[in-house]
Amino acid sequence: MTASLVLAGPDRSGPRRDARASAASIGLWVFMGVATALFSLFITAYVMRMNSSDAVSLALPWQLWLSTSLLVAGSVALEQARRAARAADLPRARRLLWAGGLFALMFLGAQLWAWQALWSAQVMPAGNPAGSFFYLLTAMHGLHLAGGLAAWAWIARAVRRRPAEAAWRIALCGRYWHFMLAVWLVLFALLAWVTPEVARFICGTA
């Protein structure tokens, strides 16, 4: 009798799943808002520091173009994974999810390669302001991406164990990757194009 009542009871897994998805989505938006504020402060500090008399332009290593292309590829892979999960094509979604994570790992490797190239060129963290901020900004972005990789690994495991939750979990992972890509593109443009002359123009001291 008890077993029949349990089997006949309403399925509440759907509403619970929707509630978890909604809460996770809100939490991610809040986190991205905080991260945006943090990076905005760093960007403002960089422009103000490059306005100083001792600031000089930094020749960026070519490895940054490689890392940028890898992060773009990872973002594209996760977007395709999201679409595959929505279409209930879970095998393809899992493959693309793994591809996105691997591209992110390669991005971090390329960033470390860029650090090595700057060290070889005698650009140290305690050198000119552009070099100091290069290490600071890329390190902060790398830490945020490493945190995203930890979440990616957890999502990859959860997708295998709970296929019904694959769509919203992969969608959240993809959203964060798109955010990390947008932040990196802004930082890359900042490091490449905001020279002391540009900083003085922005600050009105030219």
FENURUR-V359663 format. One record per pair of residues at least 6 apart in sequence whose C-alpha atoms are under 6 Angstrom apart, sorted by the first residue. I is the first residue (numbers start at 1). GAP is how many residues later the second one is. If there is no record, write none. Layout:
I GAP
I GAP
This chain:
47 152
50 146
50 149
51 145
51 148
51 149
55 74
57 138
58 72
61 53
63 51
67 40
67 43
70 33
70 37
71 33
71 36
74 26
74 29
75 102
75 103
77 19
77 23
78 19
78 22
78 96
79 95
81 12
81 15
81 16
82 88
82 89
84 9
85 8
85 82
86 81
125 6
125 7
126 6
159 7
200 6
